[in-house]
Amino acid sequence: MRPLFGERLEDADWLHLGGEETIQWAGRPARITLLPAALVSIGLIAVGIVLTGLARGFLREQGWPVVIGYLPAIVALAGIAFGLYAYLQWVRLLYVVTDDAIYVKIGLISRDVTQVPLGRVQNTAYTQSIFERMLAFGTIYVYTAGTHTDDLALEHVPRPALVKETITTQLRGHPESHGL
């Protein structure tokens, strides 16, 4: 499996692969989902820069200390912080499908890893709005057996039909599968 952002999944301490278990698919939410945050971030940065330039000129004409003219730069810094936060929210989420389990890892420093063995999967489905279909991403639902288990929602997955088919193929070949 190709590394994601320099990670070698096979060596990840949170991914407990059994003897012959192999990674069939791994991914993050679709990159296109970062676009709204990127546009807001770029807009805030541009507004902060323009306002800083205007404020500095105005304050210079009025004889005020020019350092006050840098206060609108806070808007630009907020834009940078917003963009960085959105990126970190995206990069902290990772989905992995092996031939024995489905993993959802959330977190960079602290982690929350959910592992669902394929033997407990009852059904899978995916949804895509018209907008999501145009941009080739969607949400995959994995329904599990048992009363104390959480169903999984793999959100904003690129090419969800392909990923769902990968999961279904693994379920068909799994000895403990519940008949998918």
C-alpha positions in Angstrom: 0.0 0.0 0.0 1.4 3.4 -0.9 2.2 5.7 2.0 -0.2 8.5 2.9 1.7 11.7 3.7 4.9 9.8 4.5 3.1 7.3 6.7 3.8 3.6 6.2 0.6 2.0 7.4 2.1 -1.4 7.8 4.3 0.1 10.5 1.7 2.1 12.3 1.5 1.2 16.0 -2.3 1.6 16.1 -2.9 -0.8 13.2 -2.7 -4.4 14.4 -2.4 -6.6 11.4 -2.7 -10.3 11.9 -0.3 -12.8 10.3 -1.6 -12.9 6.8 -3.8 -9.8 7.0 -3.2 -7.2 4.3 -4.4 -3.7 3.6 -6.9 -3.6 0.8 -7.7 0.1 0.9 -6.7 3.2 2.9 -7.7 6.8 2.6 -8.8 10.0 4.0 -11.9 12.2 3.2 -11.8 13.5 -0.3 -9.5 16.5 -0.7 -12.2 18.5 -2.4 -14.0 18.7 1.0 -11.2 21.1 2.0 -12.2 23.6 -0.7 -14.8 25.6 1.3 -12.3 26.1 4.2 -9.5 27.0 1.8 -11.7 29.7 0.2 -12.7 31.1 3.5 -9.1 31.1 4.7 -7.9 32.8 1.5 -10.7 35.4 1.8 -9.8 36.2 5.4 -6.1 36.5 4.5 -6.9 38.8 1.6 -9.2 41.0 3.6 -6.7 41.2 6.4 -3.9 42.3 4.0 -6.1 44.9 2.3 -7.4 46.3 5.5 -3.9 46.5 7.0 -2.7 48.4 3.9 -5.7 50.8 4.0 -5.4 51.3 7.8 -1.7 52.1 7.7 -2.2 54.7 5.0 -5.1 56.3 6.7 -3.4 56.4 10.1 -0.2 57.8 8.6 -2.3 60.7 7.1 -4.0 61.3 10.4 -0.7 61.3 12.3 -1.5 58.3 14.4 1.1 55.7 15.3 1.5 53.4 12.3 1.7 50.4 14.5 -2.0 50.6 15.1 -2.5 50.1 11.4 -1.3 46.5 11.8 -4.3 45.5 13.9 -6.4 44.4 10.9 -3.6 41.8 10.2 -5.3 39.8 13.0 -8.0 39.0 10.3 -5.2 37.6 8.1 -3.8 35.6 11.0 -7.3 34.3 11.7 -7.5 33.1 8.1 -4.2 31.3 8.4 -5.4 29.7 11.7 -8.7 28.7 10.1 -7.1 27.1 7.1 -4.6 25.2 9.3 -7.3 24.0 11.6 -9.4 22.7 8.6 -6.3 20.9 7.2 -5.5 19.3 10.6 -9.1 18.1 11.0 -8.8 16.5 7.5 -5.4 14.9 8.0 -6.2 13.4 11.5 -8.9 11.1 10.0 -7.9 7.9 8.3 -9.9 4.9 7.1 -8.3 1.5 6.5 -9.9 -1.6 5.1 -8.0 -4.9 5.5 -9.0 -8.4 4.5 -10.0 -8.9 8.2 -11.2 -5.6 9.6 -12.2 -2.0 9.1 -10.3 0.7 11.0 -11.2 4.3 11.6 -8.4 6.4 13.2 -9.1 9.9 14.5 -6.3 12.0 15.9 -2.8 13.1 15.5 -1.3 13.3 19.0 -4.1 11.6 21.0 -5.9 8.9 19.0 -9.2 7.2 18.9 -9.1 4.0 16.8 -12.2 2.0 16.1 -11.7 -1.6 14.7 -14.6 -3.6 13.4 -13.8 -7.2 12.5 -15.4 -8.2 9.2 -17.1 -11.1 11.0 -19.3 -8.6 12.8 -20.4 -6.7 9.7 -24.0 -7.2 8.8 -24.5 -4.9 5.9 -22.9 -2.0 4.0 -24.4 0.9 2.1 -23.3 4.3 0.7 -25.0 7.6 0.0 -24.1 10.5 -2.3 -26.0 13.7 -2.8 -26.1 15.2 -6.4 -23.3 17.5 -5.3 -21.2 14.6 -3.9 -21.8 12.6 -7.1 -20.5 15.5 -9.2 -17.4 15.7 -7.0 -17.0 11.8 -6.7 -17.2 11.4 -2.9 -19.8 10.1 -0.5 -20.4 8.4 2.9 -20.2 4.6 3.4 -22.2 3.0 6.2 -21.1 -0.2 7.8 -23.7 -1.9 10.0 -22.4 -4.2 12.6 -23.8 -7.1 14.7 -24.2 -7.0 18.4 -25.9 -4.7 20.9 -22.8 -2.9 22.1 -21.2 -2.2 18.8 -21.2 1.1 16.9 -22.1 1.2 13.3 -19.5 3.1 11.2 -19.9 6.0 8.9 -16.9 6.6 6.7 -17.6 10.2 5.6 -16.6 12.0 2.5 -14.8 9.0 1.1 -13.5 9.4 -2.5 -15.1 7.0 -5.0 -17.4 5.5 -2.4 -18.9 2.8 -4.7 -15.4 1.4 -5.3 -14.5 1.4 -1.6 -17.9 -0.2 -0.7 -17.2 -2.9 -3.4 -13.8 -3.5 -1.8 -15.4 -4.0 1.6 -18.1 -6.2 0.1 -15.5 -8.3 -1.7 -13.6 -8.8 1.6 -16.9 -9.8 3.3 -17.7 -12.4 0.6 -14.3 -14.0 1.2 -14.3 -13.8 4.9 -15.1 -17.1 6.8 -17.2 -15.3 9.5 -19.2 -13.2 7.1 -22.9 -12.9 7.7 -23.9 -13.6 4.1 -23.2 -10.4 2.2 
